[in-house]
Every structure is written in structure tokens, then in C-alpha cells.
């Protein structure tokens, strides 16, 4: 008699969501973003389901101390367009780090998440702060080292 293997589908309410803190000081942007995206998506868990939110919350601190390898600090650019003719805005990595260092990490992680409703829901689980302090101590976050 053949034993059938059934895929278990877990409801979103039944998933145990944890909080994690990642210190970005002297970390490489891409490697940090990859780790954040995997935890937010839930790929680190055995109950991972591609069409569901099974991931955890991630708090990134010291976003202003992130590093890039090689010449990327000089060459990396962030492109945006207002929708009007001539409305192109190109900002360099250095400008973005001065203006809004949290955007750099958010932008990198967002690019690694699904481009649909699920991805828009998942990106809200990422909290990025430029300094050491964060207001999520009440959630008792665990520390992740890269």
C-alpha cells in the first residue's frame, strides 16, 4: 500500500512571528539585504509557503555605517522619474547616505521581494534606523549576526 505525502498548508494566523535585530555596521549592502529578505520572506523556516506571509520582522540598526565593495560607492546611482518630461532624478550612493541612509537598505531589500501584493505586505516588516536606537525593544528582538 502506497503512503501519500500531503503538503501541509499553515494559516497566516498560526505562524509564530519573531523579531530580529541586525547590526549593519561595516556590513556589505547586498549580503545584508539578502539575509533580511530571506528572514522577512520566511525562507529560513521549515513551514515556508511561497504564496503566504510566513516570515519574521527585521529591525536593521546603524544603516548609516553600511559598506559597498570595490568602486560601487562612486558608481552606484538611484534613479527616479516624476512622470513629467525632464523629470529624471539621479542621486548617487553618497547623496542618498547623507539624505536618507535607511532608503539604501529598504531599496535593496525591496528589490529582492516579490513584485506583487505579497511583496508590498512583506516590505512593511522591515524597520531600518540610521543609529543604534530603535523603538522595538518591547518586542524582545533576537540578534542575528551575518
C-alpha positions as CSV (number, residue, x, y, z in Angstrom):
1,X,0.0,0.0,0.0
2,X,1.4,3.4,-1.0
3,X,1.7,6.1,1.6
4,X,0.6,9.5,0.3
5,X,2.6,12.6,1.3
6,X,0.4,15.6,1.8
7,X,1.6,19.2,1.7
8,X,0.6,21.0,4.9
9,X,-0.8,24.5,4.5
10,X,-0.5,26.6,7.5
11,X,-2.8,29.6,8.0
12,X,-1.1,33.0,8.4
13,X,-2.7,33.4,11.8
14,X,-0.9,30.2,13.0
15,X,2.6,31.3,12.1
16,X,4.8,32.3,15.0
17,X,6.3,35.7,14.0
18,X,9.5,36.7,15.8
19,X,11.5,39.9,15.8
20,X,15.2,40.1,14.8
21,X,17.8,42.8,15.0
22,X,20.6,43.1,12.5
23,X,23.6,45.5,13.1
24,X,24.6,46.9,9.7
25,X,27.9,48.4,10.9
26,X,30.7,47.5,8.4
27,X,28.4,45.0,6.6
28,X,28.2,44.7,2.8
29,X,24.9,46.1,1.5
30,X,24.0,43.1,-0.8
31,X,24.8,40.4,1.7
32,X,22.8,42.2,4.4
33,X,19.8,42.8,2.1
34,X,19.8,39.1,1.1
35,X,19.7,37.9,4.8
36,X,16.9,40.4,5.6
37,X,14.9,39.4,2.6
38,X,15.2,35.7,3.4
39,X,14.1,36.2,7.0
40,X,11.2,38.6,6.0
41,X,10.0,36.1,3.4
42,X,10.2,33.1,5.8
43,X,12.6,31.0,3.8
44,X,14.6,30.2,6.9
45,X,11.6,28.3,8.3
46,X,10.6,24.7,7.6
47,X,6.9,25.9,7.1
48,X,7.8,28.2,4.2
49,X,5.0,28.6,1.7
50,X,5.7,30.7,-1.4
51,X,2.2,32.3,-1.6
52,X,1.9,33.2,2.1
53,X,3.5,35.5,4.7
54,X,5.3,33.1,6.9
55,X,8.3,35.4,7.7
56,X,9.5,37.4,10.7
57,X,10.1,41.1,11.4
58,X,13.6,42.5,10.9
59,X,15.0,45.7,12.6
60,X,18.2,47.0,11.0
61,X,20.3,49.4,13.1
62,X,23.4,51.5,12.1
63,X,22.2,51.8,8.5
64,X,24.5,54.9,8.1
65,X,27.5,52.7,8.5
66,X,26.9,50.2,5.6
67,X,29.6,49.5,3.1
68,X,29.9,48.7,-0.6
69,X,32.7,46.8,-2.3
70,X,35.0,48.0,-5.0
71,X,34.2,51.2,-6.8
72,X,30.4,50.9,-6.2
73,X,30.4,53.8,-3.6
74,X,31.4,56.1,-6.5
75,X,29.4,54.4,-9.3
76,X,26.1,53.3,-7.7
77,X,23.1,55.6,-8.7
78,X,19.5,55.7,-7.7
79,X,17.1,56.6,-10.5
80,X,13.6,58.1,-10.1
81,X,11.3,59.8,-12.5
82,X,8.4,62.2,-11.6
83,X,6.4,61.3,-14.7
84,X,6.8,64.7,-16.3
85,X,9.1,65.5,-19.2
86,X,12.6,66.1,-17.9
87,X,11.6,64.8,-14.5
88,X,14.5,62.4,-14.1
89,X,16.3,62.5,-10.8
90,X,19.6,60.6,-10.4
91,X,21.2,60.5,-7.0
92,X,24.5,58.9,-6.1
93,X,25.1,56.5,-3.3
94,X,26.9,59.2,-1.3
95,X,24.0,61.6,-1.7
96,X,21.5,59.0,-0.5
97,X,23.6,58.1,2.5
98,X,23.7,61.8,3.5
99,X,20.0,62.4,2.9
100,X,18.3,59.1,3.9
101,X,20.6,56.1,4.8
102,X,17.6,53.9,5.6
103,X,16.4,54.2,2.0
104,X,19.5,52.4,0.7
105,X,18.8,49.2,2.7
106,X,15.0,49.4,2.1
107,X,15.5,49.8,-1.7
108,X,17.9,46.8,-1.8
109,X,15.6,44.5,0.2
110,X,12.5,45.6,-1.7
111,X,14.2,44.5,-4.9
112,X,14.7,41.0,-3.5
113,X,11.0,40.5,-2.5
114,X,8.1,39.5,-4.8
115,X,6.7,42.2,-7.1
116,X,3.0,41.8,-6.1
117,X,0.6,42.2,-3.2
118,X,2.6,39.8,-1.0
119,X,5.8,41.8,-1.6
120,X,4.1,45.1,-0.6
121,X,2.9,43.4,2.6
122,X,6.3,41.9,3.4
123,X,8.3,45.2,3.0
124,X,6.3,46.6,5.9
125,X,8.1,44.0,8.1
126,X,11.4,45.7,7.6
127,X,12.3,48.6,10.0
128,X,15.5,50.5,9.3
129,X,17.2,53.0,11.6
130,X,20.3,55.1,11.0
131,X,21.6,55.0,14.6
132,X,21.9,52.5,17.4
133,X,18.5,53.2,18.9
134,X,15.2,51.6,17.8
135,X,11.7,51.7,19.4
136,X,11.1,47.9,19.2
137,X,12.6,46.8,22.5
138,X,9.2,45.8,23.7
139,X,9.1,43.0,21.1
140,X,12.2,41.5,22.6
141,X,14.1,41.0,19.3
142,X,16.8,38.4,18.9
143,X,20.2,39.4,17.4
144,X,21.2,37.9,14.1
145,X,24.9,38.0,13.1
146,X,25.9,37.8,9.5
